[in-house]
Each structure stands twice: as C-alpha cells, then as structure tokens.
Amino acid sequence: MGSPNGGTHNSASSAENVVQAQNVLGDVHIHGSPGTPARPSVVPRQLPATVRHFVNRTVEQDALTTLLNGRDRTVLVSTVDGLAGVGKSALVVQWAHQVREQFPDGELYVNLRGFDPAADPMAPAEALAGFLTALGVAPEAVAATEEARAAQFRTLSHGRRMLLVLDNARDADQVLPLLPGSPGSLVVVTSRQRLDELVAHHGAQRLALVTLTRDEGHRLLASFLGDERLVDVPEAVAALVEHCAGLPLALTLVAAQATVDPDVALEDLAAELRDERDRLDALDLGGRTGVRAVFSWSYRTLSPQAARLFRLLGLPNSPDVGLDAAAALAGADQRSTRRVLAELCRAHFLTRRAGDRYVFHDLLRAYARERAHADDTDQERAAALQRLLDHYLYTTYAANQQLAPFDELPEIECTDEQLRRDFGTYDEALAWWDVEHASVLAAIRQAVALKMSRGPWLARAATYPFKLRGLIDELEASATEGIRGALDCGDRRAQALLLGSLSAAHFFHREFDAASRCAQSAAELFAEIGEHDWEAAMRIQLGEAFLESGRYADAAATARYALQMQDNSDAQVAGDGAADSVLGLAVAHLGDFSAAFTHLHRALDTSSDQFLRGFTLARLGSAYRLAGNTDEAVSSYHQAVESCRAIGHELGEAANLTQLGEVLHAGGDAGRAREAWQSALAILERLGHTDADIVRNHLNALDAADPD
C-alpha cells in the first residue's frame, strides 16, 4: 500500500492494518560522499497510510494533541500501550497524519518488531541506520556502532521539528537510543508493554488504550458491513460486539468473515462466538491474523513464572482475582506472586484494579485457559484449583469466626497452612466478604461441576455472610449448587444443612411455601441421620415460614416442639432464643400478649446471636403494634434498625425501617414515616430487592395524600 508521498510501503493486510501498522520497507535516501551533512531540503515522510476502517477515538487523539503545546521546551515523548489487537498503531498513525503539517522537518516511522511472530525485535542500531539514511546520510557514512549512530542522529535532528513514531516497541531499552537530543520534536511510542522507565526517568506521557465501548464496536462493524446489514439483526450485532469484548482486532476479523461471505448470517457468526471454548477458533483466519496468533506473540515474551501464572489464572470462573487467590493458585507466597502479577500487567495480560484485584480481558481469559490445557497436566490444573478452593474455604471460615461466632461450622482439616488466614476485626472480615463474594460463588459452582468434595462445605460456610449482606439471589444459587454437589458426593449432612440454607433464601424472597418445604425436608433428613439438635433448628426455620405466611397456630406448635427438642438435647445449634422469638410473635397474633412478651423478652435476654437479635426486636415491635402500644412499637423498631445496622445486615435494616414507617404513619407522624421509608428504599434499590416496590407504594400514597 503506497503512502501519499509514494516512497513508503506498508506490508500489512487490511485486517491487520486496523490494529497494527507493519514494516516500512522503503526510506528516502540521499547519497553523497562519506561524512556529508544532511541537506536541509531532505524532508522524510515515512508515515504508513491511514486505515480505512477506524473508529474515531477523540479523547485519545486529543490527549496526544495536547503534547504539541510543549514541544519547544523539551523532547516530548508519549507512550501508547495496551493489549494486543486494541488498535495502538492505527490510532497513532491516524493521529500523526492529522498533525504532520506541524512538523516541517518531516516524520520518521519504524516498526521495532517488539512482538513479531517471525523476526527478532529490531536492534536500535538498525533503526538508527534507517533514520540516518532518511535524513540524507549516505549508507557508507553511517557510523559503525549503536552509540556512534545515536550521536550522529542527535546531531542531525538538532534544531529540527520532527515527528517520530516508534511502533511496536519491546521495551524502553529499545527506544532510548532513538530519542532526539534537542527540543522541538515529538516522539510517540506504541507497545504492548507499559514502558514505565520512559515515564519515570524521561518524562514520557503515558496513554493506556482501552477496548472499544459497545457503541464504538457497533460503529466499527457498520464501517465494514454498512448500517443496512446491521439494522435488522440488532441482537446478533450486540452479541458479536459482546463476544469480541471491544477488541478492534476481533471485531475486524468478524467483519472480514462477513464481508468475504455476505451470505453468512450474522446470527450464525454470533452463535460461533457464543461458546468461550470455540471463540478463539471462530476468530482465527489462519497464519498471523487470528486473535490466537496475535496473543501468542506476546505470550512467548513472558518469563516462565509469568506464563505459568497467566495459564493458571485462566482456570477459575470468577470475574476477577485478588492477590491472595492468585498466590493460592500459584502455590507461592504473596510477595513473589505480586512481582509476577506486575509483569503480566505491564504486558497487558491483566489489568490491575483497586485493592489488588486483577481482571482479564474476556478473549485473553479464553486464551489463558486454552494454554493451560495445552501446557499443563491434568494433575497440575486440578492441584491449582484445589488450592484455590481451599483458600476460599479457609478464609470464609475465618470470616465466619468474626461475623458469626455462634454459627456452628463443621471442622475442616487444613491441608496447607500457607492458605490459612485470620481476620483481626469484624470490619476486616466483612470488607473481605464484600470484595470476594462473587469469586466465592464462582468457586462453589466450579467445585461442584468438578465434583470436588469440599465444594458443598464452602456453600455452607458462605450461607451466613450471604444472608448478612442481603445477597439472597447469590444465597439461593450457592445453596442449590451445594445441594447438587452434596448429592454427587453422597454427603447427606451437607445436603441437609444446605436445604436449610435454601429455605432461608426462599424465606428472604418471601416464598414461604418453598421455604417451608425445604425446612421440612432438612428436618426429616437430620432426623434420619440422628442429628436432632439440627432437626430442632430446622423446625424453628419451619416455624418462621409459617409465621410469615400467616399460619400462626402452626408456627406456635412448631416452635413449642422445637423448644421441647432443645430441652432434651445436650447441644443447641440454633441461636439461644430462636424458638422463643418465633413463639412470642405467633401467640401475639393469637391474642395471648402476656405469653407473647414473656417469650420475646426471654429471647432477647438469652440470645448472643446479633442477627437473631434484630429479628427478635422487630417481632417485639410487631407484638407491641398488635397490642396497640405505638410508643413501644416505635422504640422496638428503632432498636431493631440499629441492631441490624451495627452488624451490616442491610436487608434487615431496610425491613425494619419499612415497618417503622408503617407504625409512624399509623400514629399520624407522616414526616418521620417518610424519612424511614426513604432510607429503606435507598437500601432496597441498592440491593435490587423486590420489596422496594412496597416502599415506593407507601411513598406514592404519602405524595398523593399531601401533594404539596
């Protein structure tokens, strides 16, 4: 492909050209006698041609343009880095063509081949030789050594205003000899690596190029295929953009396939990309142009330790991974793991987020998993996933010790002391859970799918933290997966415990019939295996479901039966006062307020379970409300709100604020009722809970009654 000046050629295919400018094969040569200085009339114009299909990255181009304002003060250097195929070269070449007229002494371009599939990275001496001949030095006059060539280049570029594009650099050492020595020029470097040394020691401005947004991805497809081909299949187009994860190279390859064979439906192309295991195959046109091939060029530059960790990080299904989880996968300490993670981030195989969290681009995850299955044995992969599962199991246990010391968890043998972790405070444990709960759920699902026997026990350990934070959909998924794993492993005790967890999830979803069935099944299974203390605990859960569904007599009878069972048992796994709490509100609904307040106050006096205490205070408020004692009801609900807030039980806090608002409104205090409902709504909307509709209705009714 010829340049506008006719002297430069670009060997890239059209698909590659969108994301990577290729080799410049011709330079401007001015031949003369050895040592002849460059003539002022020699103005090299080496930029490759711009690409046809380019999504205008206005923000990034503006960031490059701002550098021009300071070029009289020093040699300006900008580094543009990003993962393979993200469009670094296309961006820089496009922008350079727009500003080339501001550089009257011309522009120099070189592909440094930092990540070339077939050739070694270009030595700085070779690049300097090309620059010198482009500036008028006869080939025989080019100095012999790299150091001498660099000095020669600085001499010839002194006082000139030039634009240098150093494309596809491997590292800073490859770039440093190519920098001019005097102000006035601008150097733009692209690399798949973060060139931190240029930033730290040479004042380079770093621009990290990210993937395209959904709208940008749609526009790129439209530039290839035309809007008319996309308009009738919006779902297929959305799927293509999603599966390509905003990577311009991937979108270009999809567009190329659709262009070559216009009879292929976009729905069919989207279907080929749907399965992660087949996605790289669908994005492989063979040779150097496929996503797999482009990723491989960078992969082979990694150290052995980084390549291994990259592969292992592709095994989990979690949305991201923390430092401690990465160390568990690697079977290494956190300090050495952090160094390897830093290497992967510099190479744009990972992106680091706040709090030592690391995330993959979707296509890189697929490539990492593919490499793990190709380069690691079954035993190595299984051992890594077992270490990760044990890490989450031990740490979730440790979190429970802080969050719920009353929650009896079965003892688990620790097979690797390096994976053990303790939390010094309640807040530390809660903060860890808030960050890791999605990864824990992913680990449960993966462990069950792989029939790992500890998977169900991780689901059991996760039950209380899920409840505490109001993550009820996640609790239901965890319990359901755990039950399936327990059935696969023949672990009846784990099955019974997780039926209780599933009952709790249905209870919080206000699906009381389903909650009753699960609690009943759990109680029966515990009875069969002779664990009558746990049978009593499940009877209490059954009573709670009866209570909330209005079956007050059944709730009272069930709670009394549970109390009798606890009296006859040496152990008690349900929280002290749990049965009294249910029984108290049940008999209040049945009109026996004397017995109701006796049971409820006894529950408060005996309970050490702060989670249960919030429920009991709410039930006490409901009992006072039934008895017509508004002041005591308001006081009890206030205490329930504070109790839930103190332990981070947001769903319970919202439920109690809702009931507090109802009591205040019934007592004629619409202002305070509104405040309580607004606070409840904010929590429920953040949690995505369906009870938000109930609170909105309350607030709408207030607005309708008082439009001012």
C-alpha positions in Angstrom: 0.0 0.0 0.0 1.6 3.3 -1.1 2.0 6.3 1.1 0.7 9.7 0.0 4.4 10.6 -0.9 5.0 7.4 -2.9 8.2 6.4 -1.1 6.8 4.3 1.7 5.1 0.9 1.6 3.1 -1.0 4.2 3.0 -4.7 4.1 0.0 -5.1 6.4 -3.1 -6.9 5.2 -6.3 -5.0 5.5 -7.4 -6.9 8.6 -4.1 -6.3 10.4 -3.9 -2.7 9.4 -6.8 -1.9 11.7 -4.7 -2.6 14.7 -1.0 -2.8 13.8 1.0 -0.8 11.3 3.5 -3.1 9.6 7.1 -2.8 8.3 8.2 0.3 6.4 10.2 -1.2 3.5 11.4 2.0 1.8 13.2 5.1 3.0 14.3 8.3 1.4 18.0 8.0 0.6 20.2 10.9 -0.3 23.6 9.6 -1.5 26.7 11.6 -1.1 30.3 11.3 0.0 31.2 10.0 3.4 30.5 12.4 6.2 28.4 14.7 4.1 26.0 16.5 6.4 22.2 16.2 5.8 20.8 18.7 3.4 18.1 21.0 4.7 15.9 20.0 1.8 15.7 16.4 2.9 12.2 16.0 4.5 11.4 12.4 5.3 7.8 11.5 5.1 7.7 7.9 6.4 4.2 7.5 7.9 2.3 4.5 6.7 -1.0 5.0 5.1 -4.0 5.5 7.3 -6.5 2.7 7.7 -9.9 2.8 6.1 -11.9 1.4 8.9 -11.2 3.4 12.0 -13.4 4.4 15.0 -12.5 7.9 15.9 -11.0 7.9 19.4 -11.5 11.5 20.1 -10.4 11.5 23.7 -7.2 9.7 23.0 -6.3 11.8 20.0 -6.9 14.9 22.0 -4.6 13.6 24.7 -1.8 13.3 22.1 -2.5 16.7 20.6 -2.1 18.4 24.0 1.6 17.4 23.9 2.2 19.6 20.9 1.8 22.7 23.1 5.0 21.9 25.0 7.4 20.8 22.2 9.5 24.0 22.4 10.6 23.2 26.0 11.9 19.6 25.7 11.8 16.5 23.6 8.3 15.2 24.2 7.7 11.5 24.4 4.3 9.8 24.6 3.9 6.1 25.1 0.7 4.4 23.9 0.3 1.0 25.4 -2.4 -1.7 25.5 -3.1 -5.3 24.9 -2.6 -6.9 21.6 -5.1 -6.0 19.0 -6.5 -3.0 20.8 -5.6 -0.6 17.9 -2.5 1.3 19.2 -0.8 1.6 15.8 -4.0 2.5 14.0 -4.6 5.3 16.5 -1.1 6.8 16.3 -0.8 6.6 12.6 -4.3 8.2 12.1 -3.4 11.0 14.5 0.0 11.5 13.1 -1.4 12.1 9.6 -3.7 14.8 11.1 -0.8 16.8 12.7 2.1 16.0 10.2 2.0 19.5 8.7 3.0 20.9 12.1 6.4 19.2 11.7 8.1 21.0 8.7 11.2 18.8 9.0 9.2 15.6 8.4 8.3 12.4 10.2 10.2 9.2 10.8 8.5 5.9 11.3 9.8 2.5 12.2 8.3 -0.8 13.2 10.6 -2.0 16.0 9.1 -5.6 15.7 8.9 -5.9 19.5 6.4 -8.7 19.2 6.8 -10.0 15.7 5.9 -13.7 15.1 8.7 -14.4 12.8 11.6 -11.9 13.3 13.6 -10.8 16.3 13.0 -7.3 17.8 14.8 -4.7 15.8 18.1 -3.6 17.3 18.3 0.2 18.0 21.4 0.3 15.7 19.3 -1.0 12.8 16.5 1.6 13.4 19.1 4.4 13.7 20.6 3.4 10.4 17.3 3.8 8.7 16.7 7.2 10.3 20.2 8.4 9.3 19.8 7.5 5.7 16.3 9.0 5.6 18.0 12.3 6.8 20.5 12.3 4.0 23.4 10.3 5.3 24.9 8.0 2.7 24.9 4.4 3.7 28.7 4.2 3.7 28.7 7.2 6.1 26.6 5.7 8.8 28.6 5.1 11.9 29.5 1.5 12.8 28.4 1.3 16.4 25.0 1.9 18.0 26.4 4.6 20.3 28.0 6.5 17.4 24.9 6.2 15.3 22.8 7.6 18.2 25.2 10.6 18.5 25.0 11.1 14.7 21.2 11.1 14.8 21.1 13.6 17.7 23.4 15.9 15.7 21.3 15.7 12.5 18.0 16.1 14.4 19.2 19.1 16.4 17.0 22.1 15.9 14.6 20.3 13.7 10.9 19.9 14.3 10.2 16.3 13.6 7.6 13.7 14.5 8.9 10.2 15.3 6.6 7.2 15.5 8.3 4.2 17.1 5.8 1.5 16.6 5.6 -1.9 18.5 8.5 -1.4 20.9 9.6 -4.3 23.1 10.9 -2.2 26.0 12.4 1.1 27.0 16.0 0.0 26.1 15.0 -0.4 22.5 13.6 3.2 22.5 16.2 5.2 24.4 18.9 5.4 21.7 16.3 6.6 19.2 15.4 9.8 21.1 16.5 13.2 19.7 18.6 15.4 21.9 17.1 18.8 21.5 13.6 20.4 21.9 11.1 20.7 19.1 10.4 17.1 18.2 7.7 14.8 19.4 8.2 11.0 19.8 5.2 8.7 20.0 6.0 5.1 21.1 3.5 2.2 20.9 4.0 -1.0 22.8 2.1 -3.9 24.3 4.3 -3.4 27.4 4.0 -0.5 29.8 7.2 1.5 29.3 7.4 2.7 32.9 11.1 3.6 32.6 10.3 6.2 29.9 7.6 7.7 32.2 9.6 7.7 35.4 13.0 8.8 34.0 12.3 10.6 30.7 9.1 12.5 31.4 7.0 10.5 28.9 3.3 10.9 29.0 1.5 7.6 29.1 -1.7 6.8 27.3 -3.2 3.4 28.0 -5.5 2.4 25.2 -8.6 0.5 26.3 -11.0 -1.6 24.3 -13.9 -0.1 22.4 -17.3 0.7 24.0 -20.4 -1.1 22.7 -21.3 1.9 20.6 -17.8 2.1 19.2 -17.8 -1.6 18.4 -21.1 -1.2 16.6 -19.7 1.7 14.5 -16.6 -0.4 13.6 -18.8 -3.2 12.3 -21.0 -0.7 10.5 -18.0 0.8 8.7 -17.2 -2.6 7.2 -20.7 -4.0 6.6 -22.9 -1.0 6.3 -25.8 0.1 8.5 -28.3 -1.7 6.3 -26.9 -5.1 7.1 -26.9 -4.5 10.8 -30.3 -2.8 11.3 -32.4 -5.9 11.0 -30.4 -8.1 13.4 -29.7 -5.9 16.5 -29.5 -8.9 18.9 -26.9 -10.6 16.7 -24.8 -7.4 16.4 -25.0 -6.9 20.2 -23.8 -10.5 20.7 -20.9 -10.0 18.2 -19.8 -6.9 20.0 -20.1 -8.5 23.4 -18.2 -11.7 22.5 -15.4 -9.7 20.8 -15.2 -7.8 24.1 -14.5 -4.5 22.4 -11.2 -5.7 20.8 -10.8 -4.0 17.4 -8.8 -6.9 16.0 -11.6 -9.4 16.9 -14.3 -7.2 15.5 -12.3 -6.7 12.3 -11.9 -10.4 11.9 -15.6 -11.0 12.3 -16.3 -8.2 9.8 -13.8 -9.7 7.4 -15.6 -13.1 7.6 -19.0 -11.4 7.0 -17.5 -9.4 4.1 -15.9 -12.3 2.3 -19.1 -14.4 2.6 -22.1 -12.0 2.6 -24.5 -15.0 2.6 -23.4 -15.9 6.1 -26.0 -14.6 8.6 -24.7 -12.5 11.4 -26.7 -14.7 13.7 -24.6 -17.7 12.7 -21.4 -15.8 13.3 -22.7 -14.7 16.8 -23.6 -18.4 17.5 -20.0 -19.5 16.7 -18.6 -17.0 19.2 -21.1 -17.8 22.0 -19.1 -20.7 23.5 -15.9 -19.5 25.0 -14.2 -22.8 24.2 -14.8 -22.2 20.5 -14.4 -18.4 20.4 -10.7 -18.3 19.5 -11.3 -20.8 16.7 -14.0 -18.6 15.3 -11.6 -15.6 15.4 -8.8 -17.4 13.7 -8.3 -16.7 10.0 -5.1 -18.7 9.9 -1.5 -17.5 9.9 -0.6 -14.3 11.6 -4.0 -12.6 11.5 -6.0 -14.5 14.1 -6.5 -13.4 17.7 -4.9 -16.5 19.0 -1.8 -15.9 16.9 -1.5 -12.2 17.9 -1.8 -13.2 21.6 0.8 -15.8 21.2 3.4 -13.3 20.1 3.1 -11.6 23.5 2.8 -14.8 25.4 6.1 -16.1 24.3 7.9 -13.0 25.7 6.7 -13.7 29.3 9.0 -15.2 31.9 8.3 -18.9 32.7 6.8 -17.8 36.1 4.5 -15.2 34.5 3.5 -17.6 31.7 2.6 -20.3 34.3 0.5 -17.9 36.4 -1.2 -16.5 33.3 -2.3 -20.0 32.4 -3.5 -20.8 35.9 -5.4 -17.5 36.2 -7.5 -18.7 33.2 -8.8 -21.7 35.2 -11.2 -20.0 37.7 -14.6 -18.7 36.6 -14.5 -15.7 38.9 -15.0 -12.2 37.5 -11.6 -11.1 38.9 -9.0 -12.4 41.3 -7.3 -11.0 44.3 -3.6 -11.2 45.2 -4.2 -13.9 47.9 -6.3 -16.0 45.5 -3.6 -15.7 42.8 -1.0 -16.8 45.3 -3.1 -19.8 46.2 -3.4 -20.7 42.5 0.3 -20.4 42.0 1.2 -22.2 45.3 3.5 -19.3 46.1 3.8 -16.5 48.7 2.1 -13.2 48.1 5.4 -11.2 47.6 6.7 -13.3 44.7 3.2 -13.5 43.2 2.8 -9.8 43.3 6.0 -9.4 41.2 4.7 -11.9 38.6 1.3 -10.1 38.5 3.1 -6.9 37.9 4.9 -8.4 34.9 1.5 -9.6 33.5 0.1 -6.1 34.0 3.0 -4.4 32.2 2.4 -6.8 29.3 -1.3 -6.0 29.3 -2.3 -9.6 30.0 -4.0 -8.4 33.1 -5.5 -5.2 34.3 -5.0 -4.2 38.0 -7.9 -2.6 39.8 -8.1 -1.0 43.2 -7.4 -3.3 46.2 -5.0 -5.7 44.5 -7.7 -7.0 42.2 -6.8 -8.3 38.7 -9.1 -8.8 35.8 -8.7 -10.5 32.3 -10.0 -9.3 29.0 -12.5 -12.0 28.0 -10.6 -13.2 25.0 -7.3 -13.3 27.0 -9.1 -15.5 29.6 -10.1 -17.9 26.8 -6.5 -17.9 25.5 -5.1 -18.5 29.0 -7.4 -21.4 29.6 -6.5 -22.9 26.3 -2.8 -22.6 27.0 -3.4 -24.2 30.5 -5.0 -27.2 28.8 -2.2 -27.4 26.3 0.9 -26.7 28.5 -0.1 -28.0 32.0 -1.0 -31.6 33.1 -4.4 -32.6 34.4 -2.8 -33.0 37.8 -1.3 -29.5 37.8 -4.6 -27.9 36.9 -6.5 -29.9 39.5 -4.0 -29.1 42.2 -4.2 -25.4 41.4 -8.0 -25.4 41.6 -7.9 -27.4 44.8 -5.6 -24.8 46.4 -7.9 -22.0 45.2 -11.0 -23.8 46.7 -9.2 -24.4 50.0 -8.1 -20.7 50.1 -11.7 -19.6 49.8 -12.9 -22.3 52.2 -10.4 -21.4 55.0 -10.9 -17.7 54.5 -14.7 -17.9 54.5 -14.4 -20.0 57.7 -12.2 -17.3 59.2 -14.6 -14.6 58.2 -17.5 -16.5 59.9 -15.5 -16.6 63.1 -15.7 -12.9 63.3 -19.1 -12.3 61.7 -21.0 -15.2 63.3 -19.1 -16.9 66.2 -22.4 -18.5 67.1 -22.7 -20.2 63.7 -21.6 -23.8 64.1 -19.5 -24.9 61.2 -18.1 -28.4 60.9 -14.3 -28.7 61.4 -12.4 -28.8 58.2 -8.9 -30.2 58.1 -6.4 -27.6 56.9 -4.2 -29.2 54.3 -1.9 -26.2 53.6 -1.1 -23.8 56.4 0.1 -21.2 53.8 -3.6 -20.8 52.8 -4.9 -20.2 56.3 -5.9 -16.6 57.1 -7.3 -14.8 60.1 -9.2 -11.6 60.5 -8.4 -9.2 63.4 -11.7 -7.5 63.4 -15.3 -7.8 62.4 -15.0 -5.0 59.9 -12.0 -6.6 58.2 -13.9 -9.9 57.7 -16.9 -8.0 56.4 -14.7 -6.0 54.0 -13.1 -9.2 52.6 -16.5 -10.7 52.0 -17.9 -7.7 50.2 -15.0 -7.9 47.8 -14.8 -11.6 47.4 -18.4 -12.9 47.5 -18.7 -13.1 43.7 -15.5 -15.1 43.5 -16.6 -17.4 46.3 -19.9 -18.2 44.5 -17.9 -18.8 41.3 -15.6 -21.2 43.2 -18.7 -23.1 44.6 -20.1 -23.6 41.2 -16.8 -24.7 39.7 -16.1 -27.0 42.6 -19.5 -28.7 42.2 -19.1 -29.0 38.5 -15.7 -30.7 39.0 -17.2 -32.9 41.9 -14.7 -31.6 44.4 -15.9 -32.8 47.8 -15.3 -29.5 49.7 -17.5 -27.5 47.3 -20.7 -28.1 49.3 -18.9 -27.1 52.6 -17.8 -23.8 51.0 -21.5 -23.2 50.2 -22.4 -24.0 53.8 -19.7 -21.6 55.1 -21.0 -18.9 52.8 -24.6 -19.1 54.0 -24.4 -16.6 56.8 -22.3 -13.9 55.0 -24.7 -14.1 52.1 -27.7 -13.6 54.5 -25.9 -10.8 56.4 -25.3 -8.7 53.3 -28.7 -9.4 51.7 -27.3 -11.3 48.8 -30.3 -13.5 48.5 -30.1 -14.5 44.9 -26.5 -15.5 45.5 -27.5 -17.4 48.6 -30.1 -19.3 46.6 -27.6 -20.1 43.9 -24.9 -21.2 46.4 -27.3 -23.5 48.3 -28.7 -25.0 45.1 -25.3 -25.8 43.8 -24.1 -27.0 47.2 -27.1 -29.5 47.4 -26.3 -30.8 43.9 -22.6 -31.3 45.0 -23.7 -33.0 48.2 -25.9 -35.4 46.3 -23.0 -36.1 43.9 -20.6 -36.8 46.8 -23.2 -38.7 48.9 -22.8 -36.3 51.8 -26.2 -36.3 53.5 -25.2 -34.0 56.3 -24.1 -31.3 53.9 -27.3 -31.8 51.9 -29.4 -31.3 55.0 -27.5 -28.2 56.0 -27.8 -26.7 52.6 -31.5 -27.4 52.4 -31.7 -25.2 55.5 -29.7 -22.5 53.6 -32.1 -22.8 50.6 -35.0 -22.5 53.0 -33.5 -19.2 54.2 -33.1 -17.9 50.7 -36.8 -18.7 49.9 -37.8 -17.0 53.2 -36.0 -13.8 52.3 -37.6 -13.9 48.9 -40.9 -14.1 50.7 -41.5 -17.5 49.1 -42.8 -19.0 52.3 -44.3 -22.2 50.9 -41.0 -23.1 49.3 -39.2 -22.1 52.5 -41.5 -24.5 54.4 -40.8 -27.4 52.1 -37.1 -27.0 52.3 -37.0 -26.7 56.1 -39.3 -29.7 56.4 -37.1 -31.8 54.1 -34.0 -30.7 56.1 -35.6 -31.6 59.4 -36.6 -35.0 58.1 -33.1 -35.7 56.8 -31.5 -34.6 60.1 -33.9 -36.9 61.9 -32.8 -39.8 59.7 -29.1 -39.3 60.4 -29.7 -38.8 64.1 -28.8 -35.1 64.4 -31.7 -34.0 66.5 -30.2 -30.6 67.5 -30.1 -29.7 63.8 -33.5 -31.1 63.4 -34.8 -28.7 66.0 -33.0 -25.8 64.3 -34.8 -26.7 61.0 -38.2 -26.9 62.9 -37.5 -23.3 64.0 -37.0 -22.3 60.4 -40.2 -24.0 59.5 -42.0 -22.1 62.2 -40.6 -18.8 60.8 -42.0 -19.6 57.4 -45.4 -20.5 59.0 -45.3 -17.2 60.9 -44.6 -15.0 57.9 -47.3 -16.8 55.8 -50.0 -16.2 58.5 -50.2 -19.8 59.8 -49.9 -18.6 63.4 -51.2 -21.8 65.1 -48.8 -23.9 63.1 -45.9 -21.6 63.9 -46.7 -21.7 67.6 -47.0 -25.5 67.6 -43.8 -25.9 65.6 -41.8 -23.6 67.9 -43.1 -25.4 71.0 -42.0 -28.7 69.5 -38.5 -27.2 68.8 -38.3 -26.0 72.4 -39.1 -29.5 73.7 -36.4 -31.0 71.4 -33.8 -28.5 72.6 -34.7 -29.2 76.3 -34.0 -32.9 75.6 -30.7 -32.2 73.7 -27.2 -31.8 75.1 -26.3 -29.5 72.2 -28.1 -26.5 70.7 -27.1 -25.3 67.2 -29.9 -22.8 66.8 -29.3 -19.5 68.4 -30.5 -19.2 72.0 -33.9 -17.7 72.0 -34.7 -18.5 68.4 -37.7 -20.7 69.2 -38.9 -18.2 71.8 -38.7 -15.4 69.2 -41.0 -17.3 66.8 -43.3 -18.5 69.5 -43.7 -15.0 71.0 -44.9 -13.3 67.8 -47.1 -16.3 66.9 -49.0 -16.2 70.2 -49.3 -12.4 69.9 -51.2 -12.9 66.7 -53.3 -15.4 68.5 -54.1 -12.8 71.2 -52.1 -14.0 74.1 -50.0 -10.9 74.8 -48.8 -11.9 78.2 -47.2 -15.1 76.9 -46.0 -13.2 73.8 -44.0 -10.6 75.7 -42.6 -13.3 78.1 -41.2 -15.3 75.2 -39.9 -12.3 73.3 -38.2 -10.8 76.3 -36.7 -14.1 77.2 -35.4 -14.5 73.6 -33.7 -11.1 73.9 -32.2 -11.9 77.3 -30.8 -15.2 76.2 -29.6 -14.6 72.6 -26.0 -14.0 71.8 -26.8 -14.0 68.0 -26.8 -10.4 66.9 -28.5 -11.4 63.6 -31.3 -13.1 65.5 -31.5 -10.2 67.9 -32.5 -7.8 65.1 -35.3 -10.2 64.1 -36.5 -10.5 67.8 -36.6 -6.8 68.3 -38.6 -6.5 65.1 -41.0 -9.2 66.4 -41.3 -7.4 69.7 -42.2 -4.2 67.8 -44.8 -6.2 65.9 -46.2 -7.6 69.1 -46.5 -4.1 70.6 -48.1 -2.9 67.4 -50.7 -5.7 67.7 -51.3 -4.8 71.3 -51.9 -1.1 70.3 -48.8 0.2 72.1 -47.5 2.5 69.4 -44.7 4.1 71.5 -43.1 0.8 72.5 -43.5 -0.5 68.9 -41.6 2.6 67.6 -38.9 2.1 70.2 -38.5 -1.6 69.4 -38.3 -1.0 65.7 -35.7 1.8 66.2 -33.6 -0.7 68.2 -34.1 -3.3 65.5 -32.8 -0.9 62.9 -29.8 0.0 65.0 -29.0 -3.7 65.7 -29.1 -4.6 62.0 -27.0 -1.5 61.1 -24.4 -2.4 63.7 -23.6 -5.7 62.0 -24.1 -4.6 58.4 -27.4 -6.5 57.9 -28.7 -4.1 55.3 -31.8 -6.1 54.2 -32.9 -6.4 57.9 -32.3 -2.7 58.4 -34.5 -1.9 55.4 -37.2 -4.3 56.6 -37.3 -2.7 60.0 -37.3 0.8 58.5 -40.3 -0.1 56.4 -42.2 -1.4 59.5 -41.1 1.6 61.5 -42.5 3.9 58.8 -45.8 2.0 58.9 -46.1 2.4 62.7 -45.2 6.1 62.5 -47.7 6.7 59.7 -50.4 4.9 61.5 -49.7 7.1 64.5 -50.1 10.3 62.4 -46.4 11.1 62.0 -46.1 11.3 58.2 -42.9 13.3 58.2 -40.9 10.7 60.2 -42.6 7.9 58.3 -41.4 9.4 55.0 -37.8 9.6 56.3 -37.9 5.9 57.4 -39.3 4.8 54.0 -36.9 6.9 52.0 -34.0 5.3 53.9 -35.4 1.9 53.4 -35.9 2.5 49.7 -32.3 3.6 49.2 -31.1 0.3 50.7 -33.6 -1.9 48.8 -32.8 -0.2 45.5 -29.1 -0.8 46.1 -29.7 -4.4 46.8 -32.1 -4.8 43.9 -34.8 -6.3 46.2 -38.4 -6.6 45.2 -39.6 -5.1 48.5 -38.6 -1.8 47.0 -42.0 -1.7 45.2 -43.8 -2.0 48.6 -41.9 1.0 49.9 -42.4 3.0 46.7 -46.2 2.4 47.1 -46.0 3.8 50.6 -44.2 6.9 49.5 -46.5 7.4 46.5 -49.5 7.2 48.8 -48.0 9.9 51.0 -47.4 12.1 48.0 -51.0 11.6 46.8 -52.3 12.5 50.3 -50.1 15.6 50.6 -49.3 16.8 47.0 -47.6 19.9 48.5 
